[in-house]
Amino acid sequence: MADNAFGGLEHSNSTLLMFERSGLPNGTIREPNDSYRNFLSLCSHELFHAWLVKRIRPACFTQPDLSAEVYTRQLWIYEGFTSYYDDLSLVRAKVISPASYLQILGENLTRLARNPGRLRQTVSDSSFDAWTRFYQQDENARNAIVSYYLKGGFIALCLDLTLRQQNKASLDEVLKLLWQRHGENGTDDNVIETFCLELGVDCRELLQRAVNSTDELPIEALLARHGVRLVNQPNGGSTDKGGKLITQPVKHAFGAVFAAENTGLRIQQVQMHSPAARAGLMKNDLLLALNHIQTSDKTLQTLLDRQPTGSEATLHVLRRGRLWQMNLPIEKVLEDSVMLEIFDEQAVNRWLELD
């Protein structure tokens, strides 16, 4: 436990977990809150790794050269599938409700929708580039790369729903075959495709597009066939993580991640094609004022929303000791907050195996 920490690392016979102590509950609870649910998901994730990674692994990991990095294109399987099953295991065990599970999926879909890098890097390349790009991220990472954890989890979701739809099999059967055939021997890059065919479902086109292209995944259509409606909503502001109904959306977009300072807002990341990017903002800029009014984390959105759509606002920015003036286009906020809602409870229960 720590004041501000999160993460896990699996070992052959143990695991290391880091989590903020304030997120643990006091006493008995009926439904985990968001923070404690994240901790349970972390525990579930690392426990699943005892099987998928420590017992079943890519062929190149069976006898790795520990003096150098080992590269594989399969991390979307090993981390992505584990990311799918960590929360799915919680709802199957009835630790969380189906509604809570769908909130998690909505939050993750929102993260993916707000990640322009998903349209620039394939999940296969993301897996291969883990050493050089995923674990050495810079301020442009959001625009350039996609997480094999995040997108890999949604590829697992798409495969699971496709298998269930076509022949009443599931991704569970694929993982059972992984254990039976590769419990000691490593896997090749096409192992998932091979086992889907063995189960009677041709997923080659789906996998080719999902793994080796930057095409969008058919998540909305597949969820609809299993009783879940995907709703895109306007962004709810800097605290909006998605997954919930937005009752008070913001009006105008900004497009940069920032940290509050005493004299303004320190820019940390700028999203490509956003108003902030078009204005010319860069990492480490200190945003002082918008239309000659001092900005703070509490006032920026209010100032933006007061401007007429289609107009421009004047920014005053301090960059390397020099004062700059920039023009920020005032544009409507994107509908990039995703919520999932159930319209066929029986279909959802069959998918989640709650019947």
URFEN-V301318 format. One line per field, one symbol per residue. ss: DSSP state (@ for helix, = for strand, . for the rest). Layout:
ss->???
This chain:
ss->.=...=====....======@@@..........@@@@@@@@@@@@@@@@..=...=.=@@@.............@@@@.@@@@@@@@@@@@@.....@@@@@@@@@@@@@@@@..@@@@...@@@@@@.@@@@@......@@@@...@@@@@@@@@@@@@@@@@@@@...@@@@@@@@@@@@....=...@@@@@@@@.....@@@@@@@@@......@@@@@@...======..................=...======..=======....@@@@@......=====..==.....@@@@@@......========..========..=....======..@@@@@@@@...
